């Protein structure tokens, strides 16, 4: 942790730290991450004083920062898209008749209700509103479930990548090449444009990586993950991490 263990002065609680109220082991490299249960150096996220804090390893903390950064980007894109829609379509009536490639959900609902002869004319608006509300709740549920799945898949991927990187050293270089482990393991969509190879951790300048990690207080392991997974330079990876950290800490302060 960033702070040293300081024994509590309360009688009977001397084994707990008076700063964070955790035991001495949690302050060492034998601490256990509360999320992935990995034994390593851990830190309280997002802060020692936060009531919802968690004891996390460097990898899990980096995932939190990246998730916060990605969420902020998604909100920004959604806001820009909404603003563009308002500028392009000035009224509700124009929105239903907008000339765009994909039929808006509101137009789809409106067309279905208007075409249903079993719905009385004076109940059309009521039915449109009822179905619109149902569609909103359904989409919200999908977004929440998708976000949970993505976070879980990312954690599993990170754990497997770290294990693969360590375990592959137990076989010869020729065998590694046969398995394609001499190159970054990245999924390549069959219809996608030819992707550029992500840089190997072995090929990066370790001294430069340590320099950025020490200068900005970034876990070295987290910096490596960004460099490999996102095909970033060390400097850009550091900026991405710091950006996500600032977003996460800003959300904590305003919550």
C-alpha positions as a Markdown table, in Angstrom:
| # | Residue | x | y | z |
|---|---|---|---|---|
| 1 | Unk | 0.0 | 0.0 | 0.0 |
| 2 | Unk | 0.9 | 3.6 | -0.3 |
| 3 | Unk | 1.0 | 3.9 | 3.5 |
| 4 | Unk | 2.9 | 1.8 | 6.1 |
| 5 | Unk | 1.1 | -0.4 | 8.6 |
| 6 | Unk | 0.4 | 1.6 | 11.8 |
| 7 | Unk | -0.8 | -0.4 | 14.7 |
| 8 | Unk | -4.1 | 0.7 | 16.2 |
| 9 | Unk | -3.9 | 2.3 | 19.7 |
| 10 | Unk | -7.3 | 0.9 | 20.6 |
| 11 | Unk | -7.0 | -1.9 | 23.2 |
| 12 | Unk | -7.6 | -5.3 | 21.6 |
| 13 | Unk | -7.2 | -4.0 | 18.1 |
| 14 | Unk | -3.5 | -3.7 | 17.9 |
| 15 | Unk | -3.3 | -6.1 | 14.9 |
| 16 | Unk | -5.3 | -3.7 | 12.8 |
| 17 | Unk | -4.0 | -0.6 | 11.1 |
| 18 | Unk | -5.3 | 2.7 | 12.5 |
| 19 | Unk | -5.2 | 4.3 | 9.0 |
| 20 | Unk | -7.2 | 1.7 | 7.0 |
| 21 | Unk | -8.4 | -0.8 | 9.7 |
| 22 | Unk | -6.9 | -3.7 | 7.8 |
| 23 | Unk | -4.3 | -6.3 | 9.1 |
| 24 | Unk | -0.6 | -6.2 | 8.6 |
| 25 | Unk | -0.7 | -8.9 | 5.8 |
| 26 | Unk | -2.8 | -6.5 | 3.7 |
| 27 | Unk | 0.1 | -4.1 | 3.6 |
| 28 | Unk | 2.6 | -6.6 | 2.2 |
| 29 | Unk | 3.1 | -8.5 | -1.1 |
| 30 | Unk | 1.1 | -11.3 | 0.5 |
| 31 | Unk | -2.2 | -9.3 | 0.4 |
| 32 | Unk | -5.1 | -10.9 | -1.4 |
| 33 | Unk | -7.1 | -9.1 | -4.0 |
| 34 | Unk | -10.8 | -8.9 | -3.0 |
| 35 | Unk | -11.9 | -9.3 | -6.6 |
| 36 | Unk | -9.6 | -11.9 | -8.4 |
| 37 | Unk | -8.2 | -13.3 | -5.1 |
| 38 | Unk | -4.6 | -13.1 | -6.5 |
| 39 | Unk | -1.9 | -12.8 | -3.8 |
| 40 | Unk | 0.3 | -9.8 | -4.5 |
| 41 | Unk | 0.8 | -6.1 | -3.6 |
| 42 | Unk | -2.6 | -4.5 | -3.3 |
| 43 | Unk | -4.0 | -1.0 | -2.9 |
| 44 | Unk | -7.3 | 0.3 | -1.5 |
| 45 | Unk | -9.4 | 1.5 | -4.5 |
| 46 | Unk | -10.5 | 4.2 | -5.0 |
| 47 | Unk | -9.1 | 5.6 | -1.8 |
| 48 | Unk | -8.5 | 4.7 | 1.9 |
| 49 | Unk | -11.4 | 6.9 | 3.0 |
| 50 | Unk | -14.0 | 5.8 | 0.5 |
| 51 | Unk | -16.8 | 3.8 | 2.2 |
| 52 | Unk | -17.1 | 1.5 | -0.8 |
| 53 | Unk | -13.3 | 0.9 | -1.1 |
| 54 | Unk | -11.9 | -2.5 | -2.2 |
| 55 | Unk | -8.5 | -4.1 | -1.7 |
| 56 | Unk | -7.4 | -4.6 | -5.4 |
| 57 | Unk | -4.3 | -5.8 | -7.2 |
| 58 | Unk | -2.7 | -3.6 | -9.9 |
| 59 | Unk | -4.5 | -5.5 | -12.7 |
| 60 | Unk | -7.9 | -5.0 | -11.2 |
| 61 | Unk | -7.2 | -1.4 | -10.5 |
| 62 | Unk | -6.2 | -0.8 | -14.1 |
| 63 | Unk | -9.4 | -2.4 | -15.2 |
| 64 | Unk | -11.4 | 0.0 | -13.0 |
| 65 | Unk | -9.6 | 3.0 | -14.5 |
| 66 | Unk | -10.1 | 1.7 | -18.1 |
| 67 | Unk | -13.7 | 1.0 | -17.5 |
| 68 | Unk | -14.3 | 4.5 | -16.1 |
| 69 | Unk | -12.5 | 5.9 | -19.1 |
| 70 | Unk | -14.5 | 3.9 | -21.6 |
| 71 | Unk | -17.8 | 4.8 | -19.8 |
| 72 | Unk | -16.9 | 8.4 | -20.0 |
| 73 | Unk | -16.2 | 8.1 | -23.8 |
| 74 | Unk | -19.5 | 6.3 | -24.3 |
| 75 | Unk | -21.4 | 9.0 | -22.5 |
| 76 | Unk | -19.6 | 11.6 | -24.5 |
| 77 | Unk | -20.4 | 9.9 | -27.8 |
| 78 | Unk | -24.0 | 9.4 | -26.7 |
| 79 | Unk | -24.3 | 13.1 | -25.8 |
| 80 | Unk | -22.8 | 14.2 | -29.2 |
| 81 | Unk | -25.1 | 11.9 | -31.1 |
| 82 | Unk | -28.1 | 13.3 | -29.1 |
| 83 | Unk | -27.1 | 16.8 | -29.8 |
| 84 | Unk | -26.6 | 16.1 | -33.5 |
| 85 | Unk | -30.0 | 14.5 | -33.7 |
| 86 | Unk | -31.6 | 17.6 | -32.1 |
| 87 | Unk | -29.8 | 19.9 | -34.6 |
| 88 | Unk | -30.7 | 17.7 | -37.6 |
| 89 | Unk | -34.3 | 17.1 | -36.6 |
| 90 | Unk | -36.0 | 20.1 | -35.2 |
| 91 | Unk | -39.4 | 18.7 | -34.1 |
| 92 | Unk | -41.1 | 15.5 | -33.0 |
| 93 | Unk | -42.9 | 15.2 | -36.3 |
| 94 | Unk | -39.8 | 15.7 | -38.3 |
| 95 | Unk | -38.1 | 12.9 | -36.2 |
| 96 | Unk | -40.7 | 10.4 | -37.2 |
| 97 | Unk | -40.1 | 11.2 | -40.9 |
| 98 | Unk | -36.3 | 11.6 | -40.7 |
| 99 | Unk | -34.5 | 10.3 | -43.7 |
| 100 | Unk | -31.8 | 8.0 | -42.1 |
| 101 | Unk | -30.5 | 4.5 | -42.9 |
| 102 | Unk | -31.9 | 2.8 | -39.7 |
| 103 | Unk | -35.5 | 3.3 | -38.8 |
| 104 | Unk | -35.6 | 5.0 | -35.3 |
| 105 | Unk | -37.3 | 2.9 | -32.6 |
| 106 | Unk | -40.0 | 5.6 | -32.2 |
| 107 | Unk | -41.0 | 5.5 | -35.8 |
| 108 | Unk | -41.1 | 1.7 | -35.7 |
| 109 | Unk | -43.4 | 1.7 | -32.7 |
| 110 | Unk | -45.6 | 4.5 | -34.2 |
| 111 | Unk | -46.0 | 2.6 | -37.5 |
| 112 | Unk | -46.9 | -0.6 | -35.8 |
| 113 | Unk | -49.6 | 1.0 | -33.6 |
| 114 | Unk | -51.0 | 3.1 | -36.4 |
| 115 | Unk | -51.3 | 0.1 | -38.6 |
| 116 | Unk | -53.1 | -2.0 | -36.0 |
| 117 | Unk | -56.8 | -1.7 | -36.7 |
| 118 | Unk | -57.7 | -3.4 | -33.4 |
| 119 | Unk | -56.5 | -0.3 | -31.5 |
| 120 | Unk | -59.1 | 2.4 | -31.3 |
| 121 | Unk | -58.1 | 5.8 | -32.8 |
| 122 | Unk | -58.5 | 7.5 | -29.4 |
| 123 | Unk | -56.1 | 4.9 | -27.8 |
| 124 | Unk | -53.3 | 5.2 | -30.3 |
| 125 | Unk | -51.2 | 7.7 | -28.4 |
| 126 | Unk | -51.7 | 5.8 | -25.1 |
| 127 | Unk | -50.4 | 2.6 | -26.8 |
| 128 | Unk | -47.5 | 4.3 | -28.4 |
| 129 | Unk | -46.4 | 5.7 | -25.0 |
| 130 | Unk | -46.9 | 2.3 | -23.3 |
| 131 | Unk | -44.7 | 0.5 | -25.9 |
| 132 | Unk | -42.1 | 3.2 | -25.8 |
| 133 | Unk | -41.7 | 2.9 | -22.1 |
| 134 | Unk | -41.4 | -0.9 | -22.4 |
| 135 | Unk | -38.7 | -0.5 | -25.1 |
| 136 | Unk | -36.7 | 1.9 | -22.9 |
| 137 | Unk | -36.8 | -0.5 | -19.9 |
| 138 | Unk | -35.9 | -3.4 | -22.1 |
| 139 | Unk | -32.9 | -1.6 | -23.6 |
| 140 | Unk | -31.7 | -0.4 | -20.2 |
| 141 | Unk | -31.7 | -4.0 | -19.0 |
| 142 | Unk | -29.7 | -5.1 | -22.1 |
| 143 | Unk | -27.1 | -2.3 | -21.4 |
| 144 | Unk | -26.7 | -3.3 | -17.8 |
| 145 | Unk | -26.3 | -7.0 | -18.6 |
| 146 | Unk | -23.9 | -6.3 | -21.4 |
| 147 | Unk | -21.7 | -4.1 | -19.2 |
| 148 | Unk | -21.5 | -6.8 | -16.6 |
| 149 | Unk | -20.5 | -9.4 | -19.2 |
| 150 | Unk | -17.8 | -7.2 | -20.7 |
| 151 | Unk | -16.2 | -6.5 | -17.3 |
| 152 | Unk | -16.2 | -10.2 | -16.5 |
| 153 | Unk | -14.8 | -11.1 | -19.9 |
| 154 | Unk | -12.0 | -8.5 | -19.6 |
| 155 | Unk | -11.0 | -9.8 | -16.1 |
| 156 | Unk | -10.9 | -13.4 | -17.4 |
| 157 | Unk | -8.8 | -12.3 | -20.4 |
| 158 | Unk | -6.3 | -10.5 | -18.3 |
| 159 | Unk | -5.9 | -13.4 | -16.0 |
| 160 | Unk | -5.4 | -15.8 | -18.9 |
| 161 | Unk | -2.9 | -13.5 | -20.6 |
| 162 | Unk | -0.8 | -13.2 | -17.5 |
| 163 | Unk | -0.8 | -17.0 | -17.0 |
| 164 | Unk | 0.0 | -17.6 | -20.6 |
| 165 | Unk | 3.0 | -15.2 | -20.5 |
| 166 | Unk | 4.4 | -17.0 | -17.5 |
| 167 | Unk | 3.6 | -20.6 | -18.5 |
| 168 | Unk | 5.0 | -20.4 | -22.1 |
| 169 | Unk | 8.5 | -20.0 | -20.7 |
| 170 | Unk | 8.3 | -23.7 | -19.7 |
| 171 | Unk | 8.5 | -24.9 | -23.3 |
| 172 | Unk | 11.1 | -24.3 | -26.0 |
| 173 | Unk | 11.1 | -21.3 | -28.4 |
| 174 | Unk | 10.4 | -23.6 | -31.3 |
| 175 | Unk | 7.3 | -24.9 | -29.6 |
| 176 | Unk | 6.2 | -21.4 | -28.7 |
| 177 | Unk | 6.4 | -20.5 | -32.4 |
| 178 | Unk | 4.4 | -23.5 | -33.4 |
| 179 | Unk | 1.6 | -22.3 | -31.1 |
| 180 | Unk | 2.0 | -18.8 | -32.3 |
| 181 | Unk | 3.1 | -17.6 | -28.9 |
| 182 | Unk | 6.0 | -15.6 | -30.3 |
| 183 | Unk | 3.5 | -13.0 | -31.4 |
| 184 | Unk | 0.8 | -11.2 | -29.4 |
| 185 | Unk | -2.4 | -13.3 | -29.0 |
| 186 | Unk | -5.1 | -11.1 | -30.5 |
| 187 | Unk | -8.5 | -12.0 | -32.0 |
| 188 | Unk | -8.7 | -11.0 | -35.7 |
| 189 | Unk | -12.2 | -10.7 | -37.2 |
| 190 | Unk | -12.3 | -12.5 | -40.6 |
| 191 | Unk | -14.0 | -9.5 | -42.4 |
| 192 | Unk | -12.0 | -6.8 | -40.7 |
| 193 | Unk | -9.2 | -4.9 | -42.4 |
| 194 | Unk | -5.7 | -6.3 | -41.9 |
| 195 | Unk | -4.8 | -5.4 | -38.3 |
| 196 | Unk | -1.5 | -4.2 | -37.2 |
| 197 | Unk | 0.4 | -6.4 | -34.8 |
| 198 | Unk | 0.5 | -5.3 | -31.2 |
| 199 | Unk | 3.9 | -4.8 | -29.8 |
| 200 | Unk | 5.3 | -7.6 | -27.7 |
| 201 | Unk | 6.1 | -6.9 | -24.1 |
| 202 | Unk | 9.6 | -8.4 | -24.7 |
| 203 | Unk | 10.2 | -5.8 | -27.4 |
| 204 | Unk | 9.4 | -2.8 | -25.3 |
| 205 | Unk | 12.0 | -0.7 | -23.5 |
| 206 | Unk | 11.6 | -1.9 | -20.0 |
| 207 | Unk | 13.7 | 0.9 | -18.6 |
| 208 | Unk | 11.5 | 3.5 | -20.3 |
| 209 | Unk | 8.4 | 1.7 | -19.0 |
| 210 | Unk | 9.7 | 1.7 | -15.4 |
| 211 | Unk | 10.5 | 5.4 | -15.8 |
| 212 | Unk | 6.9 | 6.3 | -16.7 |
| 213 | Unk | 5.5 | 3.9 | -14.0 |
| 214 | Unk | 7.6 | 5.5 | -11.3 |
| 215 | Unk | 7.1 | 9.1 | -12.5 |
| 216 | Unk | 3.3 | 8.9 | -12.6 |
| 217 | Unk | 2.7 | 6.2 | -10.0 |
| 218 | Unk | 1.3 | 3.6 | -12.4 |
| 219 | Unk | 1.6 | -0.1 | -11.6 |
| 220 | Unk | 4.2 | -1.6 | -14.1 |
| 221 | Unk | 1.9 | -4.5 | -14.8 |
| 222 | Unk | -1.0 | -2.3 | -15.7 |
| 223 | Unk | 1.2 | -0.3 | -18.0 |
| 224 | Unk | 2.3 | -3.5 | -19.8 |
| 225 | Unk | -1.3 | -4.6 | -20.3 |
| 226 | Unk | -2.1 | -1.3 | -22.0 |
| 227 | Unk | 0.9 | -1.4 | -24.2 |
| 228 | Unk | 0.1 | -4.9 | -25.5 |
| 229 | Unk | -3.6 | -5.0 | -25.5 |
| 230 | Unk | -4.2 | -1.6 | -27.0 |
| 231 | Unk | -1.2 | -1.4 | -29.3 |
| 232 | Unk | -0.1 | 1.9 | -27.6 |
| 233 | Unk | 3.3 | 3.5 | -27.1 |
| 234 | Unk | 4.5 | 3.6 | -23.5 |
| 235 | Unk | 3.8 | 7.3 | -23.3 |
| 236 | Unk | 0.3 | 7.0 | -24.8 |
| 237 | Unk | -0.4 | 4.0 | -22.4 |
| 238 | Unk | 0.6 | 6.2 | -19.4 |
| 239 | Unk | -1.7 | 9.0 | -20.6 |
| 240 | Unk | -4.6 | 6.5 | -21.1 |
| 241 | Unk | -4.2 | 5.1 | -17.6 |
| 242 | Unk | -4.0 | 8.6 | -16.0 |
| 243 | Unk | -7.1 | 9.7 | -18.0 |
| 244 | Unk | -9.1 | 6.7 | -16.7 |
| 245 | Unk | -7.8 | 7.3 | -13.2 |
| 246 | Unk | -8.9 | 10.9 | -13.2 |
| 247 | Unk | -12.3 | 10.0 | -14.5 |
| 248 | Unk | -12.8 | 7.3 | -11.8 |
| 249 | Unk | -11.6 | 9.6 | -9.0 |
| 250 | Unk | -13.8 | 12.4 | -10.3 |
| 251 | Unk | -16.8 | 10.2 | -10.3 |
| 252 | Unk | -16.0 | 9.1 | -6.7 |
| 253 | Unk | -15.8 | 12.7 | -5.5 |
| 254 | Unk | -19.1 | 13.6 | -7.0 |
| 255 | Unk | -21.0 | 10.6 | -5.8 |
